């Protein structure tokens, strides 16, 4: 049986901040990719290209939905930590909390999928721009 990792609230807060900033960067990057996709669409009307454009648009929408969900979940966890700090302000800096492994796994999975999408999109963009 594996022991549950414990972390200090400051460490959890730092990771939350890092993840949210990373996710916001990906959201901004998706906006740039969407704009470029619109440029490709305006210059190409082949059926093959149109179908790939639609596929990328759908993937970008899905990635934005995942980003929103992840940010929401991280903020919810941050709120729980804030409640714990408010309930016990003098001992909060000595208290250890369960690590947020599920959030970390979700972020890592998102990043892996996002990087694959980015690679595929870059290849498509170079081919059709």
MIBA-629420 format. One record per atom (N, C-alpha, C): atom name; residue in three letters; x, y, z. Coordinates in steps of 0.2 Angstrom, whole numbers, always signed. Layout:
<pts>
@atom CA, res ALA, east X, north Y, up Z
...
</pts>
This chain:
<pts>
@atom N, res UNK, east +4, north -6, up +0
@atom CA, res UNK, east +0, north +0, up +0
@atom C, res UNK, east +4, north +6, up +0
@atom N, res UNK, east +3, north +11, up -5
@atom CA, res UNK, east +7, north +17, up -5
@atom C, res UNK, east +4, north +22, up -1
@atom N, res UNK, east +9, north +25, up +3
@atom CA, res UNK, east +7, north +31, up +7
@atom C, res UNK, east +5, north +37, up +3
@atom N, res UNK, east +0, north +41, up +5
@atom CA, res UNK, east -2, north +47, up +2
@atom C, res UNK, east +3, north +52, up +3
@atom N, res UNK, east +5, north +55, up -2
@atom CA, res UNK, east +10, north +61, up -1
@atom C, res UNK, east +6, north +67, up +2
@atom N, res UNK, east +10, north +70, up +6
@atom CA, res UNK, east +7, north +76, up +9
@atom C, res UNK, east +11, north +82, up +7
@atom N, res UNK, east +8, north +88, up +6
@atom CA, res UNK, east +12, north +94, up +4
@atom C, res UNK, east +9, north +100, up +9
@atom N, res UNK, east +14, north +104, up +9
@atom CA, res UNK, east +12, north +111, up +13
@atom C, res UNK, east +8, north +115, up +8
@atom N, res UNK, east +3, north +119, up +11
@atom CA, res UNK, east -2, north +123, up +8
@atom C, res UNK, east +2, north +128, up +3
@atom N, res UNK, east +8, north +130, up +4
@atom CA, res UNK, east +11, north +135, up +0
@atom C, res UNK, east +13, north +131, up -6
@atom N, res UNK, east +15, north +125, up -6
@atom CA, res UNK, east +18, north +121, up -11
@atom C, res UNK, east +12, north +120, up -16
@atom N, res UNK, east +6, north +118, up -13
@atom CA, res UNK, east +0, north +117, up -17
@atom C, res UNK, east -2, north +123, up -21
@atom N, res UNK, east -2, north +129, up -17
@atom CA, res UNK, east -4, north +135, up -20
@atom C, res UNK, east +0, north +137, up -26
@atom N, res UNK, east +7, north +136, up -25
@atom CA, res UNK, east +12, north +137, up -30
@atom C, res UNK, east +10, north +133, up -36
@atom N, res UNK, east +9, north +126, up -36
@atom CA, res UNK, east +7, north +122, up -41
@atom C, res UNK, east +1, north +124, up -45
@atom N, res UNK, east -4, north +126, up -41
@atom CA, res UNK, east -10, north +129, up -44
@atom C, res UNK, east -9, north +135, up -48
@atom N, res UNK, east -5, north +140, up -45
@atom CA, res UNK, east -4, north +146, up -49
@atom C, res UNK, east +0, north +144, up -56
@atom N, res UNK, east +5, north +140, up -55
@atom CA, res UNK, east +9, north +138, up -61
@atom C, res UNK, east +4, north +134, up -66
@atom N, res UNK, east +0, north +130, up -64
@atom CA, res UNK, east -4, north +126, up -69
@atom C, res UNK, east -9, north +131, up -72
@atom N, res UNK, east -12, north +136, up -68
@atom CA, res UNK, east -17, north +140, up -71
@atom C, res UNK, east -14, north +145, up -76
@atom N, res UNK, east -8, north +147, up -75
@atom CA, res UNK, east -4, north +151, up -79
@atom C, res UNK, east -2, north +147, up -86
@atom N, res UNK, east +0, north +141, up -85
@atom CA, res UNK, east +1, north +137, up -91
@atom C, res UNK, east -5, north +136, up -95
@atom N, res UNK, east -11, north +134, up -92
@atom CA, res UNK, east -17, north +133, up -96
@atom C, res UNK, east -19, north +140, up -99
@atom N, res UNK, east -18, north +145, up -96
@atom CA, res UNK, east -20, north +152, up -99
@atom C, res UNK, east -16, north +153, up -105
@atom N, res UNK, east -9, north +151, up -105
@atom CA, res UNK, east -5, north +152, up -111
@atom C, res UNK, east -7, north +147, up -116
@atom N, res UNK, east -9, north +141, up -115
@atom CA, res UNK, east -12, north +137, up -120
@atom C, res UNK, east -18, north +139, up -123
@atom N, res UNK, east -22, north +142, up -119
@atom CA, res UNK, east -29, north +145, up -122
@atom C, res UNK, east -27, north +151, up -127
@atom N, res UNK, east -22, north +155, up -125
@atom CA, res UNK, east -20, north +161, up -129
@atom C, res UNK, east -17, north +158, up -136
@atom N, res UNK, east -13, north +153, up -135
@atom CA, res UNK, east -10, north +150, up -141
@atom C, res UNK, east -15, north +147, up -145
@atom N, res UNK, east -20, north +144, up -143
@atom CA, res UNK, east -26, north +141, up -147
@atom C, res UNK, east -29, north +147, up -151
@atom N, res UNK, east -30, north +153, up -148
@atom CA, res UNK, east -32, north +159, up -152
@atom C, res UNK, east -28, north +160, up -158
@atom N, res UNK, east -22, north +160, up -157
@atom CA, res UNK, east -17, north +161, up -162
@atom C, res UNK, east -18, north +156, up -168
@atom N, res UNK, east -18, north +150, up -166
@atom CA, res UNK, east -19, north +144, up -170
@atom C, res UNK, east -26, north +145, up -174
@atom N, res UNK, east -31, north +147, up -171
@atom CA, res UNK, east -38, north +148, up -174
@atom C, res UNK, east -37, north +153, up -179
@atom N, res UNK, east -34, north +159, up -177
@atom CA, res UNK, east -33, north +164, up -182
@atom C, res UNK, east -30, north +162, up -189
@atom N, res UNK, east -24, north +158, up -187
@atom CA, res UNK, east -20, north +155, up -193
@atom C, res UNK, east -25, north +150, up -197
@atom N, res UNK, east -29, north +146, up -194
@atom CA, res UNK, east -33, north +142, up -197
@atom C, res UNK, east -38, north +145, up -202
@atom N, res UNK, east -41, north +151, up -199
@atom CA, res UNK, east -45, north +155, up -203
@atom C, res UNK, east -42, north +158, up -209
@atom N, res UNK, east -35, north +159, up -209
@atom CA, res UNK, east -31, north +162, up -215
@atom C, res UNK, east -31, north +156, up -220
@atom N, res UNK, east -29, north +150, up -217
@atom CA, res UNK, east -29, north +144, up -222
@atom C, res UNK, east -35, north +143, up -225
@atom N, res UNK, east -41, north +143, up -221
@atom CA, res UNK, east -47, north +142, up -224
@atom C, res UNK, east -49, north +147, up -230
@atom N, res UNK, east -47, north +153, up -229
@atom CA, res UNK, east -48, north +159, up -234
@atom C, res UNK, east -44, north +157, up -240
@atom N, res UNK, east -39, north +154, up -240
@atom CA, res UNK, east -35, north +153, up -246
@atom C, res UNK, east -36, north +146, up -249
@atom N, res UNK, east -39, north +141, up -246
@atom CA, res UNK, east -40, north +135, up -248
@atom C, res UNK, east -47, north +132, up -248
@atom N, res UNK, east -50, north +130, up -254
@atom CA, res UNK, east -57, north +127, up -253
@atom C, res UNK, east -57, north +120, up -256
@atom N, res UNK, east -52, north +117, up -256
@atom CA, res UNK, east -52, north +110, up -257
@atom C, res UNK, east -55, north +106, up -252
@atom N, res UNK, east -59, north +101, up -254
@atom CA, res UNK, east -63, north +97, up -249
@atom C, res UNK, east -58, north +94, up -244
@atom N, res UNK, east -53, north +91, up -246
@atom CA, res UNK, east -48, north +88, up -241
@atom C, res UNK, east -46, north +93, up -236
@atom N, res UNK, east -44, north +99, up -238
@atom CA, res UNK, east -42, north +105, up -233
@atom C, res UNK, east -48, north +107, up -229
@atom N, res UNK, east -54, north +107, up -231
@atom CA, res UNK, east -60, north +110, up -228
@atom C, res UNK, east -61, north +105, up -222
@atom N, res UNK, east -60, north +98, up -223
@atom CA, res UNK, east -62, north +93, up -218
@atom C, res UNK, east -57, north +93, up -213
@atom N, res UNK, east -50, north +95, up -215
@atom CA, res UNK, east -45, north +95, up -209
@atom C, res UNK, east -46, north +101, up -205
@atom N, res UNK, east -48, north +107, up -208
@atom CA, res UNK, east -49, north +113, up -205
@atom C, res UNK, east -55, north +112, up -200
@atom N, res UNK, east -60, north +109, up -202
@atom CA, res UNK, east -66, north +107, up -197
@atom C, res UNK, east -64, north +103, up -191
@atom N, res UNK, east -60, north +98, up -193
@atom CA, res UNK, east -57, north +94, up -188
@atom C, res UNK, east -53, north +98, up -183
@atom N, res UNK, east -48, north +102, up -185
@atom CA, res UNK, east -44, north +106, up -181
@atom C, res UNK, east -49, north +111, up -177
@atom N, res UNK, east -54, north +114, up -180
@atom CA, res UNK, east -58, north +118, up -176
@atom C, res UNK, east -62, north +115, up -170
@atom N, res UNK, east -64, north +109, up -172
@atom CA, res UNK, east -67, north +105, up -166
@atom C, res UNK, east -62, north +103, up -161
@atom N, res UNK, east -56, north +101, up -163
@atom CA, res UNK, east -51, north +100, up -158
@atom C, res UNK, east -49, north +106, up -154
@atom N, res UNK, east -49, north +112, up -157
@atom CA, res UNK, east -47, north +118, up -153
@atom C, res UNK, east -53, north +119, up -148
@atom N, res UNK, east -59, north +118, up -150
@atom CA, res UNK, east -65, north +119, up -146
@atom C, res UNK, east -65, north +115, up -140
@atom N, res UNK, east -63, north +108, up -141
@atom CA, res UNK, east -63, north +103, up -136
@atom C, res UNK, east -57, north +105, up -131
@atom N, res UNK, east -51, north +107, up -134
@atom CA, res UNK, east -46, north +109, up -129
@atom C, res UNK, east -47, north +115, up -125
@atom N, res UNK, east -51, north +120, up -128
@atom CA, res UNK, east -53, north +125, up -123
@atom C, res UNK, east -58, north +123, up -118
@atom N, res UNK, east -62, north +119, up -120
@atom CA, res UNK, east -67, north +116, up -114
@atom C, res UNK, east -63, north +112, up -109
@atom N, res UNK, east -58, north +108, up -111
@atom CA, res UNK, east -54, north +105, up -106
@atom C, res UNK, east -50, north +110, up -101
@atom N, res UNK, east -48, north +115, up -105
@atom CA, res UNK, east -44, north +121, up -101
@atom C, res UNK, east -49, north +124, up -96
@atom N, res UNK, east -55, north +125, up -98
@atom CA, res UNK, east -60, north +128, up -93
@atom C, res UNK, east -61, north +124, up -87
@atom N, res UNK, east -62, north +117, up -89
@atom CA, res UNK, east -64, north +112, up -84
@atom C, res UNK, east -58, north +112, up -79
@atom N, res UNK, east -52, north +111, up -81
@atom CA, res UNK, east -46, north +111, up -77
@atom C, res UNK, east -45, north +117, up -73
@atom N, res UNK, east -46, north +123, up -76
@atom CA, res UNK, east -45, north +129, up -72
@atom C, res UNK, east -51, north +129, up -66
@atom N, res UNK, east -57, north +127, up -68
@atom CA, res UNK, east -62, north +127, up -63
@atom C, res UNK, east -60, north +122, up -57
@atom N, res UNK, east -58, north +116, up -59
@atom CA, res UNK, east -56, north +111, up -54
@atom C, res UNK, east -51, north +114, up -49
@atom N, res UNK, east -46, north +117, up -52
@atom CA, res UNK, east -40, north +120, up -48
@atom C, res UNK, east -43, north +125, up -44
@atom N, res UNK, east -47, north +130, up -46
@atom CA, res UNK, east -49, north +135, up -42
@atom C, res UNK, east -54, north +132, up -36
@atom N, res UNK, east -57, north +127, up -38
@atom CA, res UNK, east -61, north +124, up -32
@atom C, res UNK, east -57, north +121, up -27
@atom N, res UNK, east -51, north +118, up -29
@atom CA, res UNK, east -47, north +115, up -24
@atom C, res UNK, east -43, north +121, up -20
@atom N, res UNK, east -42, north +126, up -24
@atom CA, res UNK, east -39, north +132, up -21
@atom C, res UNK, east -44, north +135, up -15
@atom N, res UNK, east -50, north +135, up -17
@atom CA, res UNK, east -55, north +138, up -12
@atom C, res UNK, east -55, north +134, up -6
@atom N, res UNK, east -55, north +127, up -7
@atom CA, res UNK, east -55, north +123, up -1
@atom C, res UNK, east -49, north +124, up +4
@atom N, res UNK, east -43, north +125, up +0
@atom CA, res UNK, east -37, north +127, up +4
@atom C, res UNK, east -38, north +133, up +8
@atom N, res UNK, east -41, north +138, up +4
@atom CA, res UNK, east -42, north +145, up +8
@atom C, res UNK, east -47, north +144, up +14
@atom N, res UNK, east -52, north +140, up +13
@atom CA, res UNK, east -56, north +139, up +19
@atom C, res UNK, east -53, north +135, up +24
@atom N, res UNK, east -48, north +131, up +23
@atom CA, res UNK, east -44, north +128, up +28
@atom C, res UNK, east -40, north +133, up +32
@atom N, res UNK, east -37, north +137, up +28
@atom CA, res UNK, east -32, north +142, up +31
@atom C, res UNK, east -36, north +147, up +35
@atom N, res UNK, east -42, north +149, up +33
@atom CA, res UNK, east -47, north +153, up +36
@atom C, res UNK, east -49, north +150, up +43
@atom N, res UNK, east -50, north +144, up +43
@atom CA, res UNK, east -53, north +140, up +49
@atom C, res UNK, east -47, north +139, up +54
@atom N, res UNK, east -41, north +139, up +52
@atom CA, res UNK, east -36, north +138, up +57
@atom C, res UNK, east -30, north +142, up +55
@atom N, res UNK, east -30, north +148, up +55
@atom CA, res UNK, east -25, north +153, up +52
@atom C, res UNK, east -18, north +152, up +56
@atom N, res UNK, east -18, north +150, up +62
@atom CA, res UNK, east -12, north +150, up +66
@atom C, res UNK, east -8, north +143, up +65
@atom N, res UNK, east -11, north +138, up +63
@atom CA, res UNK, east -8, north +131, up +62
@atom C, res UNK, east -7, north +130, up +55
@atom N, res UNK, east -10, north +134, up +50
@atom CA, res UNK, east -10, north +132, up +43
@atom C, res UNK, east -3, north +131, up +40
@atom N, res UNK, east +2, north +134, up +42
@atom CA, res UNK, east +8, north +134, up +40
@atom C, res UNK, east +12, north +127, up +42
@atom N, res UNK, east +9, north +124, up +47
@atom CA, res UNK, east +12, north +118, up +50
@atom C, res UNK, east +8, north +112, up +47
@atom N, res UNK, east +2, north +113, up +44
@atom CA, res UNK, east -2, north +108, up +42
@atom C, res UNK, east +0, north +105, up +35
@atom N, res UNK, east -1, north +99, up +34
@atom CA, res UNK, east +1, north +96, up +28
@atom C, res UNK, east -6, north +93, up +25
@atom N, res UNK, east -6, north +94, up +18
@atom CA, res UNK, east -12, north +92, up +15
@atom C, res UNK, east -11, north +86, up +10
@atom N, res UNK, east -16, north +82, up +8
@atom CA, res UNK, east -15, north +77, up +3
@atom C, res UNK, east -13, north +81, up -3
@atom N, res UNK, east -8, north +77, up -7
@atom CA, res UNK, east -6, north +80, up -13
@atom C, res UNK, east -12, north +79, up -18
@atom N, res UNK, east -12, north +84, up -23
@atom CA, res UNK, east -17, north +84, up -28
@atom C, res UNK, east -15, north +80, up -34
@atom N, res UNK, east -14, north +73, up -33
@atom CA, res UNK, east -11, north +69, up -39
@atom C, res UNK, east -16, north +69, up -44
@atom N, res UNK, east -23, north +69, up -43
@atom CA, res UNK, east -27, north +68, up -49
@atom C, res UNK, east -27, north +75, up -53
@atom N, res UNK, east -26, north +80, up -50
@atom CA, res UNK, east -25, north +87, up -54
@atom C, res UNK, east -19, north +86, up -58
@atom N, res UNK, east -14, north +84, up -55
@atom CA, res UNK, east -7, north +83, up -58
@atom C, res UNK, east -8, north +79, up -64
@atom N, res UNK, east -11, north +73, up -63
@atom CA, res UNK, east -12, north +68, up -69
@atom C, res UNK, east -16, north +71, up -74
@atom N, res UNK, east -21, north +75, up -73
@atom CA, res UNK, east -26, north +78, up -78
@atom C, res UNK, east -22, north +83, up -82
@atom N, res UNK, east -18, north +87, up -78
@atom CA, res UNK, east -14, north +92, up -82
@atom C, res UNK, east -9, north +89, up -86
@atom N, res UNK, east -5, north +84, up -84
@atom CA, res UNK, east +0, north +80, up -88
@atom C, res UNK, east -3, north +77, up -94
@atom N, res UNK, east -9, north +74, up -93
@atom CA, res UNK, east -13, north +71, up -99
@atom C, res UNK, east -15, north +76, up -104
@atom N, res UNK, east -18, north +82, up -101
@atom CA, res UNK, east -19, north +88, up -106
@atom C, res UNK, east -13, north +90, up -110
@atom N, res UNK, east -8, north +91, up -106
@atom CA, res UNK, east -2, north +93, up -110
@atom C, res UNK, east +1, north +89, up -115
@atom N, res UNK, east +0, north +82, up -114
@atom CA, res UNK, east +2, north +77, up -119
@atom C, res UNK, east -2, north +78, up -125
@atom N, res UNK, east -9, north +78, up -124
@atom CA, res UNK, east -13, north +78, up -129
@atom C, res UNK, east -12, north +85, up -133
@atom N, res UNK, east -12, north +90, up -129
@atom CA, res UNK, east -11, north +97, up -133
@atom C, res UNK, east -5, north +97, up -137
@atom N, res UNK, east +1, north +94, up -134
@atom CA, res UNK, east +7, north +94, up -138
@atom C, res UNK, east +6, north +90, up -145
@atom N, res UNK, east +3, north +85, up -144
@atom CA, res UNK, east +1, north +81, up -151
@atom C, res UNK, east -3, north +85, up -156
@atom N, res UNK, east -8, north +88, up -153
@atom CA, res UNK, east -12, north +92, up -157
@atom C, res UNK, east -8, north +98, up -160
@atom N, res UNK, east -4, north +101, up -156
@atom CA, res UNK, east +1, north +106, up -159
@atom C, res UNK, east +5, north +104, up -165
@atom N, res UNK, east +8, north +98, up -164
@atom CA, res UNK, east +13, north +95, up -169
@atom C, res UNK, east +9, north +94, up -175
@atom N, res UNK, east +3, north +91, up -174
@atom CA, res UNK, east -1, north +89, up -180
@atom C, res UNK, east -3, north +96, up -184
@atom N, res UNK, east -5, north +101, up -180
@atom CA, res UNK, east -8, north +107, up -183
@atom C, res UNK, east -2, north +110, up -186
@atom N, res UNK, east +4, north +110, up -183
@atom CA, res UNK, east +10, north +114, up -186
@atom C, res UNK, east +11, north +111, up -193
@atom N, res UNK, east +11, north +104, up -194
@atom CA, res UNK, east +12, north +101, up -200
@atom C, res UNK, east +7, north +103, up -205
@atom N, res UNK, east +1, north +103, up -203
@atom CA, res UNK, east -5, north +105, up -208
@atom C, res UNK, east -4, north +112, up -210
@atom N, res UNK, east -2, north +116, up -205
@atom CA, res UNK, east -2, north +123, up -207
@atom C, res UNK, east +4, north +125, up -212
@atom N, res UNK, east +10, north +121, up -211
@atom CA, res UNK, east +15, north +122, up -215
@atom C, res UNK, east +13, north +120, up -222
@atom N, res UNK, east +10, north +114, up -223
@atom CA, res UNK, east +8, north +111, up -229
@atom C, res UNK, east +3, north +116, up -233
@atom N, res UNK, east -2, north +119, up -229
@atom CA, res UNK, east -7, north +122, up -233
@atom C, res UNK, east -7, north +130, up -233
@atom N, res UNK, east -2, north +133, up -229
@atom CA, res UNK, east -2, north +140, up -229
@atom C, res UNK, east +2, north +143, up -235
</pts>
